[in-house]
């Protein structure tokens, strides 16, 4: 929703060259929302979905921060200032989402690395008992 509001503000402002970043972010967020809602993440196991969400958050935070600084500092119309302020809010929101997703990603990777030796041990135990 925040990306869509920023998109509308950039359309109404003098900074029409910046409207593509919030539009792409809005469409990408909409795609990921529908992918999770329709359980596409369970059907397509080849793509690691939390990592794609993590990368989306990182790039969105960086891009929103950069275009918000440019919109606030260079342009004087109200829509550009509003888009810049909403962009700073979006930067904070994406940074928080980045932090949460990063912690989930680290927990998943630690869980995956701890399960791997156990799986190998249980397979070795089964093969040892079969040889007896």
C-alpha positions in Angstrom: 0.0 0.0 0.0 2.8 2.3 0.9 4.5 1.7 -2.5 1.3 2.5 -4.3 0.9 5.8 -2.4 4.4 6.8 -3.2 3.7 5.9 -6.9 0.7 8.2 -6.9 2.7 11.0 -5.3 5.4 10.7 -7.9 2.9 10.7 -10.7 1.4 13.9 -9.4 4.8 15.6 -8.8 7.4 17.1 -11.0 9.6 14.1 -10.4 7.9 11.8 -12.9 11.2 10.0 -13.6 11.1 8.4 -10.1 7.7 6.8 -10.5 9.0 3.5 -11.9 10.7 2.3 -8.7 7.6 2.4 -6.5 5.5 0.9 -9.3 7.9 -2.1 -9.7 8.1 -2.5 -6.0 4.3 -2.5 -5.7 4.0 -5.1 -8.5 6.7 -7.3 -7.0 5.1 -7.1 -3.5 1.7 -7.9 -5.1 3.2 -10.9 -6.9 4.8 -12.3 -3.7 1.6 -11.7 -1.8 -0.4 -13.7 -4.3 2.4 -16.4 -4.5 2.2 -16.9 -0.8 -1.6 -16.8 -0.7 -2.0 -19.3 -3.5 0.8 -21.6 -2.0 3.1 -21.2 -5.0 6.0 -21.3 -2.6 5.1 -24.9 -1.8 4.6 -25.9 -5.5 7.9 -24.4 -6.7 10.6 -25.8 -4.4 13.5 -24.8 -6.7 13.1 -21.1 -5.7 14.0 -20.2 -2.1 11.2 -17.8 -1.4 12.4 -16.2 1.9 15.7 -15.3 0.1 13.8 -13.6 -2.7 11.8 -11.7 -0.2 15.0 -10.8 1.7 16.6 -9.4 -1.5 13.5 -7.5 -2.4 13.5 -5.8 1.0 17.2 -4.9 0.8 17.0 -3.4 -2.7 13.7 -1.6 -1.9 15.1 0.0 1.2 18.2 1.2 -0.7 16.3 2.5 -3.7 13.6 4.2 -1.6 16.2 5.9 0.5 18.1 7.2 -2.6 15.1 8.5 -4.5 13.6 10.0 -1.3 16.7 12.1 -0.7 16.7 13.2 -4.3 13.0 14.1 -4.3 13.2 16.0 -1.0 16.4 17.9 -1.7 15.9 18.8 -5.4 12.2 19.5 -5.9 10.0 22.0 -4.2 6.5 20.9 -5.0 4.3 19.4 -2.4 3.8 16.0 -4.1 7.6 15.5 -4.4 8.0 16.3 -0.7 5.2 14.0 0.2 6.6 11.2 -1.9 10.0 11.8 -0.3 8.5 11.6 3.2 6.6 8.4 2.4 9.7 7.1 0.8 11.6 7.6 4.1 8.8 5.8 5.9 9.0 3.0 3.3 12.7 2.8 3.9 12.1 2.2 7.6 9.4 -0.4 7.0 11.6 -2.3 4.5 14.5 -2.1 6.9 12.4 -3.6 9.6 11.1 -6.3 7.2 14.8 -6.9 6.1 15.8 -7.4 9.8 12.9 -9.8 10.5 13.5 -11.8 7.2 17.2 -11.9 7.9 16.7 -13.4 11.3 14.3 -16.0 9.9 16.8 -16.8 7.1 19.6 -17.3 9.7 17.4 -19.5 11.9 16.5 -21.6 8.8 20.1 -21.9 7.8 21.2 -22.9 11.3 18.3 -25.4 11.4 19.3 -26.9 8.0 23.0 -27.2 9.0 22.1 -28.9 12.3 19.7 -31.4 10.6 22.2 -32.5 7.9 24.6 -34.3 10.2 21.8 -36.0 12.0 20.3 -37.2 8.8 23.7 -38.6 7.8 24.1 -40.3 11.2 20.7 -41.9 10.9 21.4 -43.2 7.4 24.8 -44.6 8.6 23.1 -46.3 11.5 20.5 -47.9 9.2 23.2 -49.1 6.8 25.3 -50.5 9.7 22.3 -52.4 11.1 21.6 -53.8 7.6 25.1 -55.2 7.3 24.8 -57.0 10.6 
